Amino acid sequence: MLATMLQDFVCELEAQVEQWAQELWRTLDLAKLEEELNERMQCLYGGVVGQVLTELLSEPSYLEALRRLGGRRGMRFKEYRRVTVRVGQGPGIEVVAPYFVKAGAKRGRKKRGPNGRGAQLGLEVLGFIGRCSARLVSEVVQMAVLCPSFEVAHQVLGRRGIGLDVKTLRRLCRDVGEKGLPHRGVIALTGSEELRGQTLVIGIDGGRLRERRPKRGRKQGGQKRQGYHTEWKEPKLFTLYLLNAQGQVVKEFAPLHDGTMQDHEGLFAVLEQYLQALDLGGLEKIVFCGDGAPWIWSGVEDLLSRCNVPAEQVYQVLDYPHAKQNLQELVELLPAPLKQAGTLAKRWKNWLWQGDLPRIYDSLCRVLSGKKKTQMLKKWQNYFERNASRMQYERFRQAAVPCGSGCVESAIRRVINLRLKAPGTFWTQDMAECFLFLRSQLLSGRWDTFIHNVARLIRQWIEPLPQLNILEELYELPQAA
């Protein structure tokens, strides 16, 4: 049947070539020809995939493997059902797939909860999500995550022949995010990352977005909707990348980004998942970079103790441009003649680079008095004195340790600001968490690995894959029989 399909397709193309050539000469519209040819190719694509799927889903040995999988999940095979699936960019394909339902309760016990809940295990094992193939889901979710809105993603996908509505796009994003979120830290790893002898840099920062929270109480007369609050929230994000012994970025290691809507304790819990998934034993140094926000540094010590990292390998670095910016606030307190001369400010910046904060403090005390000195003392205690050990920039540079947090600030802009902070955009907490995770995987360059591992989470029950050994060890996934 497949051979006949291909022969008919080739014969049809041969008959059309001369007609297409004449039409192109008449209209000079190559785009129309490409569009028509693409539609024909997608129909062939769907036909071939549908034939292959039909043969696999009707294979007795495949059904037996699915029965074993269903037994581990408390499900039993019920029947073969006709279902329409989508693959690639072609139209829906109708296949007959094995349908499983939850196993019945033991005799004498009445089952509670909704009945009739089942699953297309034969399709799930192949990576289908919401009756869409893993490749189609990957393309659709990437577009939804990158475009400024779901509506724009719907329009772009429609021009490419993928006719999914906005509601389906949103549901697929949520489904993919829910499958990956429980496995943060390992779902984007290949298992072959080499960290021995390198420096791991961990940048931490916060962004801003508007959270959508429904209003309580009764809906007022004349209102169509209850309405919602749109308060500003601070999503927290971190990035991990590697440096070699010379302090240069290791380009073979794609950076790891992730963010959360939780508080700082939740951020460090997510970060701990990533550190546990990586082999920290062979690292030369671990560097934490960030600005002066107290929450960034409050959980570092506890995190390192839980990860069994020696203190002598750890560097805590406060971003140098932020330190200069806060020093400039003290410069503004100077009398006008000293501030205009600029010599004192230049001297303070040199001492800041050298980490000689006591000299800056003594100089400030000599030139300031009264109310301005009180302001200076408050700023000094809250910022400079508290972070003195993190401002030894000359020593950091000699140790080939970065003195700035530009990498995580760039990630804040690309992951959060360009999509989640868009004007007029409001997010529920769950959807914001999902998009922070998905955009982090995509913009870090690890999307293909992430999607493949999501598809393998189910497939490994039947065929254990060596790439998922790290998942099995960390999350104790059951081994296939």
N, C-alpha and C positions, 0 to 999 in steps of 0.2 A: 504493500500500500504506500509506503514511504517513497519507494523508487518511482512508482507511478505518479505520485504527487510532484516529485522533482522533475520528471520528464515532461509532464504537462506544463509546468512553470517555464521550463526552458523553451519549449515549443511556442508558448504564448509570447515570450519575450522576443524570440526570433521574428514572429509575425508582426510585432509592434515596432521593431527598430526602424524600418523604412518609413512607417507612418509618423513616428516621432520626429525623424529627421526632417520630413517635409513640413510638419507643424512648427518645428523650431525655426526653419528658414522663413516661414511665413510670419511668425510672431516675434522671433528673436527673444522669447521669454524662457530662458533656461530654468528659472526658479520654478515655473509651473511643471516642467518636465521632471525636475528633481523631486518635487512634491509627489507627483503621481508615481514615480518609480519607488520612492520611499514607502508609499502605501502598499504597493505590491510586495515589496520585500518584507514588510512587517506582517502581511498576511501569510507569507511563506514561513516566516519565523514562528508565528503562532501555530501554524499547522504542524511544523516539525516538532516543536516543544510539546504540543498536545498529544501527538502520536507517541513520543517517548514516555510522557507521563502516564498515558493510558496503559502502555505495556508494563511499566513498573508497578503501578497501583493494582494491577490484576495478577501480579506474580504471587503464587502461594507462599514462597519462602519469605517474601516481604511482609505478607500479612502475619505470618508466624512471628516474625521479629516484632511487629507492632503489638501483637498479643502480649508478648513478654513485657514490652514497654508499658502497655496499658495496665498489666497486673501490678507493676511497681507503683503506678499512679492511682491505683484503686479504680480502674476503669475496665470495661469489658467491651468486646466487639459486638455491635448490634446488627449492622447491615451495610451494604454498599449504597451510597447515595450519589445522585447526580448533583454536581456543584459547578458553578462558573468561577473560574480563576482568571487572574490577569498576570501576564508575563511580558517583559520588554515594553514596547510601545504599541503593540498590536491590540486588536479587540479582545473581548473576553473569550476564554476557551472553556468549553463544557467537557468535564471529565467525570468519571465515576470513581469515587474515592471511598475507602473504608471509614465508617463512622463509629466512634466509640462513645459510650455513655458511662456515667458513674455506676459502679457495681451496686447491686441492691443490698439493703440492710439484712442482717442476719435474721433467721426465723424467730418470730416472737417480738422483734423490735421494730418500732415504727420509725421510718426515716423522717427527719425533720428538714425543713428548708425547701427550696424550689426543686421540682423534679424536671427531668428531661434535659438537664444541662449536659452537653456532650462536647466532643472535639473531633476535628479532622486530623487525627494523629499522623496519618500518612502524608498529609501536606505539611504539617508542622515540622516533621523530621527533615523535610526538604528545605526548610527555611522560610516557608510561607508565613506571612503575618497579615491577618485580616484578608485572607484569600488573595494576597498579592505576593509575587515572588520576591526573594531577597534582593535581587538586582533592581527590580522596579521600586521596591520600598526604599532602597538606598538612594536612587536617583530622586525620588519624590521628596524624601525627607531632607536631602541636601538642599534642594531648591527651596523648600519651605523654611529651612533654617537660614539660608543666605539672603533670600528676598526680604524687602522691608516689611512685607505683610503677607498673610495667607492669600489675600485676594490677588496680589501681584504674582505670587507663585502659581496660583490657579490659571492665570492668563498665560504665563510663560509656558507652563506644561501643556496647556491646551493647544498652543501653536506647534508643539512637538508631537501632537497626537495622543497625549495622555489626558483623557477626559475625566479627571477626578474632581469632585466638588470640594469646596472649602471645608466642609464638615469632615469629609474623609481625610483630607490632608492633616487636619488637626488631630484626628483620631490616630492616624499612623504615627505621627510624631510622638504622641503620648504613649502608644504601645511600644515603640522602639525604646523610648526613654525608660519606661518601666521595666523592660527586660534588661537594660544595661545598668541601671542605677544600683541594684543590689550587689553588683560585682565590680563596683568602682575600685580602681587600683590595679586590676588585672585584665579587665575586658579589653583594654587597648594595648596590651603587651603581646609581643610575639613569643616571649620566653627565651629569646636569644640576646637580650640586651647585655652588653658587657660594660661593667662599671669599674673593674679592677684598675687601680692606679689613677683614677680620675677624681675630679672635684665636682661634687653635686651641689648646685646652687638652687636654693629654694626662695623664690620671691613671693611676698604676700602683700596684698593691698585690697582695698574696698572700692566699690563703684556706687552707682545710684540708679534706681529705677522706681517707677510708680506701681504700687501694689493695689490691686482691685479687691476691696473687701465690702460685701453687701451691707447695706444699712439694716438696722433692726427696727422693729415696730411695725405699725400698720402703714399701708400705702395711703397717701393722702388723696383726697378726691381730685379727680381730673388727671391724675398721673397714670401713664401706661405701665411704668415699671417702678419698682421699689427704689432703685437708685443704689449707688455704692460710693464708698469712700476711696480716695486716691492719694494715699499718703506716700511720701518718699520713704524708701527702704534702702538699706545698704547691703547689697549682695557682696559676699567676700570671695575672693579668688586667689589661687596660688598657681605658680608655674615652676616646673622643674626642668633644668637643663644641665648639661655636662661641660666641664672645662678640662683641657689637658694640663700637663705639668707646666706648660708655658703660659697658661691663662687664656688660651684660645678656645673658642666654642667648638665642641665635637659635633660636626655636622652629621655624622652617621647616626647620632642619637636624636630622633625627633623629640622636641620638647613635649612635656606633659602638662596640660592645663586642666583645671577643674574649678568649679565654683559652687557655692551653696547659698541658700537664703537663710540658713540657720545662723545662730550667734557664733562667736569666736570659738567656743568649745566644740560646736558642730563642725566648724571648718577644720580644726585640728584633728577631729575624729576621722574626717574624710582624708586628710593628709596622711594620717597614720596608716590608713589602708594602702595608700600608694607606697609608702616607705616599707611596709611589710612585704609588699609584692616584689620589691627590688632587693638585690643582694647588696646590703650596705657594708658587709664585712670587708670587701676589697677596696673600699673608697679611701682615698688619701685624705680628703677634707670634705666637710659639709659646711656650707655657707648659707646663713639666713639673711635675706635682704628685705628691707621695708622702710617706710617712713617712721615718723615719731608717734604714731597712734599707739596708745598703751596696750590695746587688745592684741596687737601683733606679737608683742614680746611676752605677754603674760603667760602663754601656754607653751613656750618653746622648751623650757627646762623640763617640764613634766613629760612632754612629748619625747624628748631625747632619752629620758630615763626609761620610759616604756619600751623604746626601741633598742635599748642597750647600746647606745652610742657613746664612746669615751668623750669626756668633756674636752680633752686636749685636741681633738680633731675638729671641733666646732668653732666657727667664726660667726659672730653676730655683727652685722654691718648696717648702720643707719645710712640711708641714701644721702650721698654727699650734696647733691643739689638741694635737697630739702633742708639739710643742715645749714647751707649757705643762705637759703631763703629765711630761715629763722634768725640767723645771725644778722641779716639785713634789718630785721625788725628792731634789733638792739641798736644798730647804726642810726636808725631814724630817731632814736631818743637823744642823740648827741646834740650839743649846741650847734647853731647854724654855721659858725666859722669852722669848727672841727669837721662837720659833716661835709661841707663844701670842699675842704682841702683834700679829703679822701685818703690821706696817708695813713691815718689810724685804722680806717676800715680795711685797707689793703694789708696792713700788718696783722690785723685780727684774722683775716682769711688765711694768711700763711700759717699762723699759729693753730688755726682750726685744722688745716691739713696735717700738720705735725702732731696733732692730738694734745697740744699743750693748752688745755682749757684753763688751768689755774692762772696763767699769765693773762689770758683774756679777761678773766674775772677780776683780777687785781687792777687791770687797766680801766675796766668799767667802773669799778668802785671809786677810782681817783677822779674820773671826769664827770660822773653823774652825782646828783644830789637831790634831796627833796622827793617830790612825787614821782619823778622819772626814775630815780634810783629804786623806789619801791616797786615800780612796774618791772624794772630790770630784774630785781631779786626774785620776783614771782616767776617770770619767764625762765630765769636761769635754773631755779629749783625744779620746775615742772618739766623742763625739756633737756637742757644741757647737762645738768648734774645727774639726772636719772639715766641718761644715755651716754655718759662719758666713755665707758668701755667700748661702746659701739662706734666711736668717732676716731679711732686710731688709724686714719686713712693712709698715712705714710707706711706704717707697718703692714697694713693690708696689701698695699701695692707691692711691697717687697716679697710678700708671700704669694703673689700671683692670684690674689683674691679680688673680685670686683668690688668697686666702691659705690656702685649705683644700682638702682632697682628699675632700670629702664625696660627690661624685658617684661616684667609683670605689669608695668604701666602701659606698655604697648598691648599686652593681652587684655587689659581692662578696656581699652578703647575698641579693640577688634571683637572681643567676645560680648561685651555688655553694651557699650555706648552705641555702636553702629546698628544694633537691632533691638535690644531690650530697653534702651533709653530713648527711643525714637519719640518725637513729639506726638502727643495724643494717644500713646500706647500705654495700656494698663494691663497688669498681669495678675492672675491668681497665683498664690504661692506655689502650688503644685506645678503649674505650667511654667513658671519662671525657673523652678528647680530643674525641670526637664530640659528647657532650652539652654540654660547655663551648661548643663552636662553635654548636650548634643553639639552645641557650637564649640565647646572646648575640644571635643574629639575631632571635629571637622577642621578647625583652624590650626590645630597642632600638627596636621599632616598624618594622623593615625586613623582616618576614617575607614579605610579598606580593612585594616586589621580589626577594628571595632565591629564592623558589620559581619565579617567572617566569623568572629568569635560569638556574636549573638546567634547566628544561624547554627553554630556548632553546639550551643548549649543544650539543644534538644537532641541533635544527631549523635552526640557522644554516648547516649544511652545504648544505642545499637552498635556503633562503631567507635570504640575508644580512640581518641586522637592524641598523639603525643603533644600537639600544640596546646592542649588544654590540661596537661598535667598540673600546671601551676594553679588552675582553677580547682581541680579536684583536691589538691593538698590544702589550699587555704579555706575552701568552703565545704569540704568533705562531701562532694557530689558522689552519689552512689555509682559504683562501677557497673558496667554492663556484664551480664552473665556470660 
